[in-house]
Amino acid sequence: MEPVRLGVIGCGVIGTVHMNCLAGHDSVDIVAAADLRQDVVDAAAAKHGATAYYTAEALLADPTVEGVILAMPTNLRTELGLKAFAAGKHVLTEKPVALNGAEVRQLLAAQGDRVAACCSSRYRSLASAQAATDFLATGALGDIRSVRCRAMTQVGGPPNPNPPPWRLSRKLNGGGILVNWGCYDLDYLLGLLQFRLRPQQVYAAGWPVAPELSAYAAPGSDAEAHVSFLARCEGGAVINYERAEFSGARKDSAWEIVGSRGSLALWMPNLADKRLVFTQVTAGEAATESVVWEGEDDGDLVHSGPALDFASAIRHGHPPRTSLADALIVQALTDAVYASMDSGQAAAVTL
């Protein structure tokens, strides 16, 4: 297919990753880059043979740019997404999709016939995720009862002397670990089920970095480094979720989908020697385990996958792996988690 001509707005860490990972792929051509820091964008544009712009608006006015990747902090993306749609551009936004559900609804209202996608789909770009999606579509698990994720990381090594100020900031990032990693976890599990689950109510708790570990967070950090919640979905299925960083928890990593006839165990970020394990229960017989898929995932797809899928959706007219409507489900659940954390009460999920 003819390469999709993309512009990258934001040439920081993740914008640079996008450009480097897409270099050499025939389906995309990075033709423009924008950043307020002229030296940074000049270097990035020169490396990739792109036109350098010093404002997002200047890039959006370039008629050769078909779609843009928004790779700046969360609090800036919605305004630029709206400007991109107004300029007739397709939009791939970094994760989390927005600061809140109201912003996602603004983007949906402005999207028109343009393709819009979110990078929270990164781990569904992998071959193991496609295998899991295909297996779950067979109905082998029966009625879905619970979707579970427990991902706990410990402090490892000395703290970063300059921790990013946005990472644990409600104002700049929309939240902490829940939006930094939760958007991947929830996109992964709900996306494998083709976003059929609709969360209705959630009860949540969250905790900031402990005082003993405060050196790992930027001054003024006010968002959670540890979150746990239980959400009930239409039809009675539940989402049971816990994730933490900079914590005292024992290291743990498990993703699982449980149905009435069996369960599927997954390991989202693991790339090597990966296995998807189906546990099947049959009346009168011992439970059996079988490997649905095993192998090694292509790590390059973690970062290039969303943009390659975005380009394919533009050229071939299929929905992107995670559309704005899909991302709204994750964001609405996230909003309800924060509402419950703040109030200490159960909160409704508004879709």
C-alpha positions in Angstrom: 0.0 0.0 0.0 1.0 3.6 -0.4 2.8 4.7 2.8 0.7 6.8 5.2 2.3 10.2 5.7 2.6 10.8 9.4 3.6 13.7 11.5 4.8 13.3 15.1 4.0 16.1 17.5 6.2 16.0 20.6 9.9 14.8 20.1 10.5 13.8 23.7 11.2 10.2 24.8 8.1 8.6 23.4 7.9 10.7 20.3 11.5 9.7 19.5 10.6 6.0 20.2 7.8 6.3 17.6 10.0 7.7 15.0 12.8 5.2 15.5 10.5 2.2 15.6 8.7 3.2 12.5 11.8 3.9 10.5 12.1 1.3 7.7 8.5 0.2 7.7 7.0 0.5 4.2 3.5 1.3 5.3 4.4 4.6 7.0 6.5 7.6 6.2 7.4 10.1 8.9 7.2 13.3 6.9 7.0 15.9 9.7 7.9 16.5 13.3 7.0 19.3 15.7 8.3 20.4 19.1 8.7 23.7 20.9 12.3 22.9 21.4 14.0 23.8 18.1 17.2 21.9 18.7 15.3 18.7 19.6 13.0 18.8 16.6 15.7 19.8 14.2 17.8 16.8 15.3 14.8 14.4 15.1 13.6 15.7 11.7 17.1 15.5 10.2 17.6 11.9 11.4 14.3 10.8 9.7 14.3 13.1 6.6 11.2 14.9 7.9 10.2 18.6 7.9 10.8 20.3 11.2 8.1 22.5 12.7 8.3 24.6 15.9 4.6 24.6 16.7 1.9 21.9 16.4 -0.3 24.3 14.5 2.4 24.7 11.8 2.6 20.9 11.3 -1.2 20.6 11.2 -1.3 23.1 8.4 1.0 20.9 6.2 -1.2 19.4 3.5 1.2 16.5 3.0 0.5 15.1 6.5 -2.3 12.6 6.6 -2.2 11.6 10.2 -0.5 12.7 13.4 0.8 11.0 16.5 0.3 13.0 19.6 3.3 12.3 21.9 3.1 15.1 24.5 1.9 15.1 28.1 -1.7 14.0 28.7 -2.9 17.5 29.7 -2.0 18.9 26.3 -3.3 16.2 24.0 -7.1 16.8 23.8 -6.7 20.4 22.7 -4.3 19.3 20.0 -6.5 16.3 19.0 -9.4 18.7 18.4 -7.2 20.9 16.3 -6.0 17.9 14.3 -9.5 16.8 13.5 -10.4 20.3 12.5 -7.4 20.3 10.2 -8.7 17.0 8.6 -6.0 14.8 10.1 -6.3 11.2 11.4 -5.1 11.0 15.0 -3.2 8.4 17.0 -2.9 9.6 20.7 -0.5 8.4 23.3 -1.8 6.8 26.4 -3.7 7.5 28.6 -6.2 8.7 26.0 -7.1 11.8 27.9 -7.4 13.3 31.4 -11.0 12.2 31.8 -14.0 10.8 30.0 -15.4 14.2 29.2 -12.3 14.9 27.1 -12.7 11.6 25.2 -16.3 12.5 24.4 -15.1 15.9 23.0 -12.8 14.0 20.8 -15.5 11.6 19.7 -17.8 14.4 18.8 -15.1 16.1 16.7 -13.8 12.9 15.0 -16.1 12.9 12.0 -14.9 10.4 9.4 -11.3 10.5 10.5 -9.5 7.4 12.0 -8.7 7.9 15.7 -6.8 5.4 17.8 -5.0 5.1 21.1 -1.6 3.6 22.0 -3.0 1.8 25.0 -3.3 -1.1 22.6 0.4 -1.7 22.5 0.4 -5.2 24.1 -2.5 -6.3 21.9 -0.2 -5.8 18.9 1.6 -9.0 19.9 1.0 -12.4 18.3 0.2 -14.0 21.7 -2.6 -11.4 22.1 -4.1 -12.2 18.7 -4.0 -15.9 19.6 -5.7 -15.2 22.9 -8.4 -13.1 21.1 -9.1 -15.9 18.6 -9.3 -18.5 21.4 -11.6 -16.4 23.5 -13.9 -15.8 20.5 -14.5 -19.6 20.3 -16.4 -19.4 23.6 -14.3 -22.1 25.2 -14.4 -20.4 28.6 -18.2 -20.3 28.7 -19.8 -17.3 30.4 -17.1 -14.8 31.5 -17.2 -14.4 35.3 -14.0 -12.5 36.2 -11.2 -10.6 34.6 -8.1 -10.4 36.9 -4.9 -8.5 37.0 -2.3 -8.3 39.8 0.9 -6.7 38.8 3.2 -5.6 41.6 6.7 -4.2 41.3 9.2 -3.5 44.0 11.7 -0.7 44.4 14.8 -1.7 42.4 18.0 0.2 42.7 18.6 3.9 43.6 15.9 6.4 42.8 16.1 8.6 39.7 17.6 11.9 40.8 15.2 13.7 38.4 11.9 11.7 38.5 9.5 13.0 35.8 7.0 15.4 37.4 4.1 14.2 35.4 4.3 10.5 36.4 2.4 10.7 39.7 0.5 13.9 39.0 -3.3 14.1 38.8 -3.1 17.5 37.0 -0.5 16.7 34.4 -1.1 13.0 33.8 -4.7 12.4 35.0 -3.4 10.1 37.7 -0.6 7.8 38.7 0.1 4.0 38.2 -3.5 3.5 37.1 -3.2 5.6 34.0 0.5 4.9 33.5 0.1 1.1 33.4 -3.6 0.5 34.1 -4.6 1.7 30.7 -2.4 -1.1 29.2 -3.7 -3.8 31.5 -7.4 -2.8 31.0 -7.1 -2.3 27.3 -5.4 -5.7 27.0 -7.9 -7.7 29.0 -11.0 -5.9 27.8 -9.7 -5.8 24.3 -9.0 -9.5 24.2 -12.8 -9.8 24.9 -13.4 -7.3 22.1 -14.6 -4.7 24.6 -17.9 -6.6 25.2 -17.7 -6.1 29.0 -19.4 -2.9 30.2 -18.3 -2.0 33.7 -21.2 -0.4 35.8 -19.9 0.2 39.3 -16.5 0.2 41.1 -15.1 0.2 44.6 -11.5 1.3 44.8 -8.7 2.4 47.1 -5.4 4.0 46.2 -2.2 5.0 48.1 0.6 7.4 47.3 4.3 6.5 47.5 5.0 5.6 51.1 7.0 8.3 53.0 9.9 5.9 53.4 10.1 5.7 49.5 9.3 9.3 48.7 12.7 9.8 47.0 11.3 7.8 44.1 8.6 10.4 43.3 9.0 14.0 42.1 8.2 16.7 44.7 4.5 17.6 44.7 3.4 14.2 43.5 -0.2 13.6 44.5 -1.3 10.6 42.5 -1.4 6.9 43.5 1.5 4.5 43.3 -0.7 1.6 44.4 -4.3 1.0 43.4 -6.8 -1.8 44.0 -10.4 -2.0 42.8 -13.3 -4.4 42.1 -15.7 -3.5 39.3 -19.0 -5.1 38.5 -20.0 -5.3 34.8 -23.3 -5.8 33.0 -24.3 -9.4 33.3 -22.5 -9.9 36.6 -18.8 -10.3 35.5 -16.3 -8.6 37.7 -12.9 -7.0 37.1 -10.5 -7.6 40.0 -7.4 -5.3 39.7 -4.3 -4.4 41.7 -1.1 -2.7 40.6 1.7 -1.0 42.4 5.1 0.4 41.8 7.7 1.7 44.4 6.0 -0.6 46.9 6.7 -3.0 49.6 4.7 -5.8 47.9 6.1 -9.1 46.8 6.7 -9.1 43.1 3.8 -10.6 41.2 2.6 -10.6 37.7 -0.6 -12.3 36.6 -3.4 -11.7 34.1 -6.3 -14.1 33.9 -9.8 -14.4 32.4 -12.1 -16.8 34.2 -15.3 -18.3 32.7 -17.9 -20.8 33.7 -16.1 -23.7 32.0 -12.5 -22.7 32.4 -9.9 -20.0 32.5 -7.1 -18.5 30.4 -3.9 -17.4 32.1 -1.8 -14.7 30.4 1.4 -12.8 30.9 1.0 -9.4 29.2 4.5 -7.9 29.1 6.5 -11.1 29.1 7.9 -11.6 25.6 10.2 -14.6 25.8 9.1 -18.2 26.3 5.5 -17.1 26.5 2.6 -19.4 27.0 -1.2 -19.0 27.2 -2.6 -21.7 29.4 -6.2 -22.9 29.2 -7.5 -24.7 32.3 -10.6 -26.6 31.5 -13.1 -28.1 34.0 -15.4 -31.0 33.0 -17.9 -32.6 35.3 -16.7 -35.9 36.7 -13.1 -35.4 35.5 -10.0 -33.8 36.8 -9.2 -30.3 35.5 -6.9 -30.3 32.6 -4.4 -27.7 31.4 -3.4 -27.2 27.8 -1.2 -24.6 26.1 -3.1 -22.5 23.6 -0.1 -20.7 22.3 3.6 -20.6 23.1 6.6 -18.8 21.6 8.3 -15.5 21.6 6.6 -12.2 20.9 8.2 -9.6 18.7 9.2 -6.8 21.1 9.4 -4.2 18.4 5.7 -4.4 17.9 5.1 -3.1 21.4 5.9 0.3 20.2 5.5 0.1 16.4 2.3 -2.0 16.5 -0.3 0.8 17.3 1.1 3.1 14.5 1.2 0.3 12.0 -2.4 -0.7 12.8 -3.4 3.0 12.6 -1.8 3.3 9.2 -3.6 0.1 8.0 -6.9 1.4 9.4 -6.4 4.6 7.3 -5.6 2.8 4.1 -7.9 -0.2 4.4 -10.9 1.3 6.3 -11.0 -1.2 9.2 -11.4 -0.1 12.8 -8.2 0.5 14.7 -7.3 -2.0 17.4 -8.4 0.5 20.1 -10.8 3.2 18.8 -11.8 6.3 20.8 -15.0 4.5 21.7 -13.1 1.6 23.1 -10.7 3.9 24.9 -13.7 5.6 26.5 -14.6 2.4 28.3 -11.2 2.3 29.9 -11.3 6.0 30.7 -14.8 5.9 32.1 -13.8 3.0 34.4 -10.6 5.0 35.3 -12.7 8.0 36.2 -15.0 5.9 38.4 -11.9 4.4 40.2 -10.7 7.9 41.1 -14.1 8.9 42.2 -14.3 5.9 44.5 -10.8 6.5 45.8 -11.6 10.1 46.6 -15.0 9.4 48.2 -14.4 6.1 49.9 -17.7 4.9 48.4 -18.7 2.8 45.4 -18.9 4.9 42.2 -20.9 4.5 39.0 -19.2 4.1 35.6 -20.6 6.5 33.1 -20.2 5.3 29.5 
